[in-house]
């Protein structure tokens, strides 16, 4: 099947409101929020050389170290500082073509593994209704006319909701948390489009596992992912997980994502 045909299929599913989005750090990075490795470097502080982080351990192990070395309040305060949306960032967000096109797709559900509140802030700026879900109680007060924004790894308004360290990821992998149960229900109802992820991201690895389990259960829902740069190994791995890959050709990942969304938006609005 040609990529254009698959993109048209995805656009048709979006028109029918049968697609949910999964948004990763690459989307926030487009307005200068930190990626995962940059976040870990900022949390560790100046006593650790940011360029040598990989020698100390992988990002999850480093996050576990941070959790044990610093108090929960200290980590939380630093996260709030790192992800603070100042006036300058608010201006970039307001002018962001990526956030505009994401909102214009009008997908009924958006999951995000980002701690920041950029997606909610954009909906507020543009006066679009949304319901943010962090806890199970939030599910009981949803606005039926609003997009449902699922904060998969927590929200900065609640320090106890943040999933950061290795042990916290492992705890979530038992799939007993209400958020995981809701995700599995949504995966049976909606096709998925992943944006802002790479194969090295622990989030996408867990989600790939869930997507594969979905296919094994004979679910007819499809998964799609956009990766900013071509990568045949990634494409092969995604294909093995029954995930359709779209790839950009730009060195600048934000530009590549913008071009992809522009092409997709044109097809959706035809």
C-alpha positions in Angstrom: 0.0 0.0 0.0 1.4 3.4 -0.9 2.0 5.9 1.9 -0.4 8.4 0.3 -3.2 5.8 0.4 -2.6 5.0 4.1 -2.5 8.8 4.9 -5.9 9.2 3.1 -7.2 6.3 5.2 -6.0 7.9 8.4 -7.6 11.2 7.3 -10.9 9.5 6.7 -10.8 7.9 10.1 -10.1 11.3 11.7 -13.1 12.8 9.8 -15.3 10.1 11.4 -13.9 10.9 14.9 -12.5 7.4 15.2 -8.9 8.4 16.0 -7.3 9.3 19.3 -3.9 11.0 19.6 -0.9 10.0 21.8 1.4 13.0 22.3 5.0 12.8 23.5 7.8 15.1 24.4 8.7 15.9 20.7 5.5 18.0 20.5 6.3 20.1 23.6 9.9 20.4 22.3 8.6 22.3 19.3 7.9 25.3 21.6 11.2 24.7 23.6 10.1 22.5 26.5 12.9 20.0 27.4 13.2 16.4 26.0 13.6 13.6 28.4 17.4 13.6 28.5 17.4 17.4 29.0 14.9 17.0 31.8 17.1 14.4 33.6 20.1 16.7 33.2 18.2 19.6 34.8 17.0 17.4 37.7 20.5 16.1 38.4 22.0 19.5 38.6 25.4 21.0 37.7 27.3 18.4 39.8 26.8 15.9 37.0 28.1 16.5 33.5 25.1 16.6 31.1 27.2 15.2 28.3 28.2 12.1 30.3 24.7 11.2 31.5 24.7 8.0 29.4 27.8 6.7 31.3 25.9 6.9 34.6 23.0 4.8 33.5 19.9 5.0 31.3 17.3 7.8 31.9 15.0 5.6 34.0 17.8 4.6 36.3 18.9 8.2 36.6 15.4 9.2 37.5 15.3 6.5 40.1 18.5 7.9 41.6 17.0 11.4 41.6 14.0 10.1 43.5 16.2 8.6 46.2 18.6 11.5 46.5 16.1 14.3 46.6 12.8 14.7 48.5 9.6 14.4 46.6 8.9 18.1 47.2 12.3 19.1 45.9 11.8 17.1 42.7 8.3 18.4 42.3 9.4 22.0 42.8 12.1 21.6 40.2 9.7 20.0 37.7 7.3 23.0 38.2 10.3 25.3 37.6 11.4 23.5 34.4 7.9 23.3 32.9 6.8 26.8 33.9 5.0 28.5 31.0 6.4 32.0 31.0 5.1 34.9 28.8 7.7 34.1 26.0 6.7 30.5 25.8 3.0 31.4 26.0 3.6 33.5 22.9 5.3 30.7 21.1 2.5 28.4 22.0 -0.2 30.8 20.8 1.6 31.1 17.4 2.4 27.3 17.1 1.1 25.8 13.9 1.7 22.3 15.4 -0.6 22.9 18.3 -3.2 24.6 16.1 -3.3 21.7 13.7 -3.5 19.1 16.5 -6.5 21.0 17.9 -8.0 21.4 14.5 -8.0 17.7 13.9 -10.7 17.6 16.6 -9.8 14.1 17.8 -12.2 13.2 20.7 -9.4 11.9 23.0 -5.8 13.0 23.5 -3.4 11.0 25.7 -0.1 12.7 26.6 2.9 11.4 28.6 4.1 15.0 29.0 3.9 16.6 32.5 3.5 20.1 31.1 0.2 21.7 30.5 0.8 23.1 27.0 -2.0 21.2 25.3 -4.5 22.3 27.9 -3.1 25.9 27.8 -3.5 26.0 24.0 -7.2 24.9 24.4 -7.7 27.7 26.9 -6.0 30.3 24.7 -8.2 29.3 21.8 -11.3 29.0 23.9 -11.9 25.3 23.0 -13.6 23.1 25.6 -11.6 20.3 27.2 -11.7 17.9 30.1 -8.4 17.0 31.8 -8.2 13.6 33.4 -5.6 12.8 36.0 -7.6 10.8 38.6 -10.5 8.4 38.2 -12.8 11.0 39.8 -12.2 13.2 36.8 -14.0 10.7 34.6 -17.2 11.4 36.4 -17.3 15.1 35.5 -16.4 15.0 31.8 -17.9 17.6 29.4 -19.5 15.4 26.6 -18.8 18.2 24.1 -15.1 18.6 25.0 -11.9 16.8 24.0 -10.8 14.4 26.8 -7.2 15.0 27.7 -5.7 12.0 29.5 -2.5 12.9 31.5 -1.0 9.4 31.3 2.0 10.0 33.4 0.6 12.7 35.7 0.0 16.4 35.9 2.1 19.1 37.6 -0.9 20.2 39.6 -0.6 17.0 41.6 2.8 15.8 42.7 1.5 12.4 43.7 0.4 11.7 40.1 3.8 12.1 38.5 5.4 8.9 37.0 9.1 9.6 36.8 11.4 7.0 38.3 12.1 3.5 37.1 10.1 1.8 39.9 7.1 4.0 39.1 7.2 2.9 35.5 7.4 -0.7 36.5 4.5 -0.3 38.9 2.4 1.1 36.1 3.3 -1.8 33.9 1.1 -4.1 35.8 -1.8 -2.4 34.0 -3.9 -2.2 37.1 -4.0 1.6 37.3 -7.3 3.2 36.2 -5.5 5.1 33.5 -4.2 1.9 31.9 -7.6 0.3 32.2 -9.2 3.3 30.5 -6.5 3.3 27.8 -7.2 -0.4 27.0 -10.9 0.5 26.7 -10.1 3.4 24.4 -7.8 1.3 22.3 -10.7 -1.0 21.5 -12.8 2.0 20.4 -10.3 4.3 18.6 -7.5 4.0 16.1 -4.3 5.7 17.5 -1.9 8.3 16.0 1.4 8.7 17.9 3.1 12.1 17.6 6.3 13.3 19.2 7.8 9.9 20.1 10.9 7.9 19.1 11.6 4.2 19.5 14.1 4.8 22.3 11.4 6.4 24.4 10.3 4.1 27.3 6.8 5.4 26.9 6.5 4.2 23.3 8.1 0.8 24.2 5.3 0.2 26.7 2.6 1.4 24.3 4.0 -0.8 21.5 3.6 -3.7 23.8 0.0 -2.8 24.4 -0.6 -2.2 20.7 0.8 -5.7 20.0 -1.5 -7.2 22.6 -4.4 -5.4 21.0 -3.6 -6.9 17.6 -3.3 -10.4 19.2 -6.8 -10.0 20.5 -8.0 -9.6 16.8 -8.9 -5.9 17.4 -9.5 -4.2 14.0 -8.3 -0.8 15.3 -5.0 0.4 13.7 -2.1 2.3 15.1 -0.1 5.0 13.2 3.0 6.9 14.1 4.9 9.8 12.6 8.7 9.8 13.1 10.5 13.0 12.0 13.4 11.3 10.4 13.4 8.1 8.2 14.7 5.0 10.1 14.3 1.6 8.4 15.0 -0.3 11.7 12.3 1.7 13.5 9.9 1.1 10.6 10.5 -2.6 10.6 10.0 -2.8 14.4 6.8 -0.7 14.2 5.6 -2.9 11.3 6.1 -6.0 13.5 3.9 -4.4 16.0 1.3 -3.7 13.3 1.9 0.0 13.5 2.0 2.0 10.3 4.9 4.5 10.1 5.0 7.9 8.4 8.4 9.5 8.2 9.6 13.0 7.6 12.8 14.0 5.8 13.7 17.2 7.7 16.7 17.5 10.0 14.5 19.8 12.1 12.0 17.5 13.8 9.5 20.3 14.5 9.5 21.3 10.8 9.0 17.7 9.8 6.1 17.3 12.2 4.6 20.5 11.0 4.7 19.4 7.3 3.2 16.1 8.2 0.3 17.7 10.1 -0.2 20.2 7.3 -0.6 17.4 4.7 -2.8 15.4 7.0 -5.0 18.5 7.8 -5.6 19.2 4.1 -6.8 15.6 3.6 -9.1 15.8 6.6 -10.6 19.1 5.5 -11.2 18.1 1.9 
